[in-house]
Amino acid sequence: MEEFSDVQFKQRAIIEFLTMEKVPPIEIQRRMQAIYGDQCVDVSIVRCWVRRFKDGELEQADLSDKTRSGRPVTASDQLNQDRIEELIHGNRRIKQKEIAVALGISKERVGYIIGVL
């Protein structure tokens, strides 16, 4: 299955193409909905991209997502996965909260990592 960001990239390319053909945003969204179903972007997003392409940003428009501010998720890295696995092998009765305290990450993130292991 494709990653969501790949699908978004393809949809932006479709929006760019159909905007050049002067297809209205609601029609673009309807056509993409038929193909992408639940992964289709909302009509408000389609309108936003159509506006960007029409406002002359077409030449310099980058279809990929820009980097965003904020702290990247580092709690699920391979080091923490290995440490969690080691803690569990050392004590099968260890609780998520105890692992979280030992590693300095959230209990929810520990649960996520355990689910991945």
C-alpha positions in Angstrom: 0.0 0.0 0.0 1.2 3.5 -0.8 2.2 5.9 1.8 -0.3 8.8 2.3 2.3 11.4 1.4 2.8 9.6 -2.0 -0.9 9.8 -2.6 -1.0 13.5 -1.7 1.9 14.2 -4.1 0.0 12.5 -6.9 -3.1 14.4 -6.1 -1.3 17.7 -6.2 0.0 16.8 -9.6 -3.5 15.9 -10.8 -4.8 19.2 -9.4 -2.1 21.1 -11.3 -2.9 19.4 -14.5 -6.6 19.8 -14.3 -6.3 23.4 -13.2 -4.4 24.1 -16.5 -7.3 22.5 -18.3 -9.6 24.9 -16.4 -11.5 22.2 -14.6 -13.4 23.6 -11.5 -12.1 22.6 -8.1 -15.3 20.7 -7.1 -15.0 18.6 -10.3 -11.3 17.9 -9.7 -12.2 16.7 -6.1 -15.1 14.6 -7.4 -12.9 12.9 -10.0 -10.1 12.2 -7.5 -12.6 10.9 -4.9 -13.7 8.3 -7.4 -10.1 7.1 -7.6 -8.6 7.6 -4.2 -11.6 7.2 -2.0 -10.9 7.8 1.7 -7.4 9.0 0.9 -8.7 11.8 -1.3 -8.0 15.4 -0.1 -10.9 17.6 0.9 -12.4 20.0 -1.6 -11.0 22.9 0.5 -7.5 21.6 -0.1 -8.2 21.3 -3.8 -9.4 24.9 -3.9 -6.3 26.1 -2.0 -4.0 24.4 -4.5 -6.0 25.6 -7.5 -5.7 29.1 -6.1 -1.9 28.7 -5.8 -1.5 27.5 -9.3 -3.8 30.2 -10.7 -2.0 33.0 -8.8 1.2 32.5 -10.7 2.8 30.2 -8.2 2.7 27.5 -10.8 6.3 28.1 -12.1 7.8 27.9 -8.7 5.3 25.6 -7.0 6.9 22.7 -5.3 4.5 19.8 -5.1 6.2 18.1 -2.2 5.6 19.0 1.4 7.8 21.7 2.9 9.7 20.9 6.1 7.8 22.0 9.1 8.8 23.5 12.4 8.6 21.5 15.5 10.5 18.7 17.1 10.8 15.6 15.0 9.6 12.3 16.5 12.7 10.6 17.8 11.2 8.4 20.5 10.5 5.6 18.1 14.0 5.3 16.7 15.9 2.0 16.5 17.9 2.7 19.7 14.7 2.9 21.8 13.3 -0.1 20.1 16.4 -2.1 21.0 16.4 -0.8 24.6 12.7 -1.7 25.0 13.2 -5.1 23.6 16.1 -5.6 26.0 14.1 -4.4 29.0 11.2 -6.8 28.1 13.6 -9.8 27.7 15.2 -9.0 31.0 11.8 -8.8 32.9 8.7 -10.2 31.2 6.5 -8.6 33.8 7.8 -5.0 33.3 5.0 -2.4 32.8 4.8 0.2 30.1 5.0 2.9 32.7 8.3 1.5 34.1 9.8 1.3 30.6 8.7 4.9 29.9 10.3 6.2 33.1 13.5 4.2 32.5 13.9 5.5 28.9 12.4 9.0 29.4 9.7 8.7 26.8 5.9 8.6 27.0 4.0 5.6 28.0 2.0 5.9 24.7 5.2 5.8 22.7 6.3 2.7 24.6 3.0 1.1 23.7 3.4 2.0 20.1 7.0 0.6 19.9 5.9 -2.6 21.7 3.2 -3.0 19.0 5.8 -2.6 16.3 8.1 -5.2 17.8 
